[in-house]
């Protein structure tokens, strides 16, 4: 008789659990250091840092946020003085996104916290383990993208 697998044996369960717990830990790390920022907001801030002047729509694609969510996050980051949206001179219906001086300083400080967070997550894993894990996830994502 074939035994049914519990949800705890599912790879999807462990992927979701790892993602959720890592996000919660990063949020607590930010809070412990006096930053009122979510991991989702951090991802967008880092995305702007890596592609200064990026088109808002492209930023949404780069960070896997739909139009509504990227706008909501950017409005919040703009209110906090961390980013600035400017009309795209090539397409006046679109915006380009830039870090402010305050955003640049905050991003640099947060980058150190994120690096420490990642080191804690991967503690005890060898570089070749991480490289293998990356290859596996890339393979899974390619499979998903082929099906989409």
N, C-alpha and C positions, 0 to 999 in steps of 0.2 A: 504494500500500500504506500503510495507516494505521500510524503509529509508536506503539508502546506507551509510555505515560508511566512514567517512573521514579518510585519512591516519593518522591524528592526534589522532584518537581514537584507533589506532592500538597499541597493546602492543609492537610489534616489533619496531615501530617508537620511542616509549619512551625508549626502551632499547638501541637502536642505539644512540638516542640523548643524553641520560645520559652518555653512554660510550664515545662518541665523545667529549662532553663538559668537562667531567672529565679529559680526556687525554689532552685536550688543556689547561685546568687550571693547571694541573701538569707540563706541559712543560713551561708555563709562570712562575710558582713558581720556577722551576729550574733556568730559565733564570734570574729572579729577584735576585737570590742569587749567580749569577755568574757561573752557571753550564751549559755547552753546552752539554746537554744530553737529549735524547728523552725518553718518557715513555717506548717505546719498548726496548731501550738500558738499561734503569733502570731495567726492568723486567728480562733481561738476567743477569745483574750484581747481582741482588738479588737472582736469581736462582743459580748462582755460589756460592754465599755466603751461601746459605742453603744446598748446596751439593758440598762442596769443593772437587775437584778432579773428578768431574762427567765426564763421557764420553760425548764428544761433541754431539753425536747423541741423547743420553738420555736427555741432556740439551735441545736440540731442541724439543723433545717430551714433556718435563716438562713445557716448556714455549710456546708451541703451535706454533713453528716456523718450517718451512720446512728446508731441508738441505741447500738450497741456502741462505735463510734469516739468519739462525743461523750463517753460515759462514761469511756472510757480516757483521753482528753485531759484531762477535768476532774479526774479522780483525780490525774493527774500535776501539773497546775497547783495543785491543792489541797495536795498534799504539799510543793510548793515555796512555799506560803504566798501564792500570787498571787490565788486565788479562794476563795470560800466558798459552799458549797451549803447552802441552808436549806429546810426543809420548807415547801411551799406551803400556807398556811392554808386556801385554798379547795379544795385537792385534796391531801389528806395522803399520797397515793401519789406525788406529784410533788415536784420540787425547783425552787427559784428560785436563780439564780446571781448572785453579787455579787463585785466586785473587793474585795480587802482593801486596806488603806493601802499595803502593799508592792506589790501588784499594780497599783494606780493609779500609783504612782511609776515602776515599771518600764515600764508601758504608755506613759507620757508620754516616757520616755527612748527607748524603742524606736520610737515614732512618728516622731521625728526621723530615725532611721536608715532607716526605711521610706520616708520622704519623699525622702531623698537617693538611695535605691535606685531609686525610681520615676523621679526626674529623670534618673538615668543611663540607665535603660532607654529613655526616650523622647527622649533627647538628639537634636537635629537634626530632630525632627518639629515641624511647626507646629501651633498649637492647632486649626486647621480640619482637619488630618490626623487628629488624635486624636479630634475630634468625629465625623468620618466613620467612623473605625474603630469607635468606640463604637456608632454607628447600625447598622453592618453586623453587629457581634456581637449586638446586641439583636435584630436581625431574624433571625439564625440561631437564637438561643435561642428566640424565639417559634415559629419553624418546628418546632424539636425538640419544644417543649412541646405543640404541636398534635398531633404524631404520637404522643406518649407516652400 
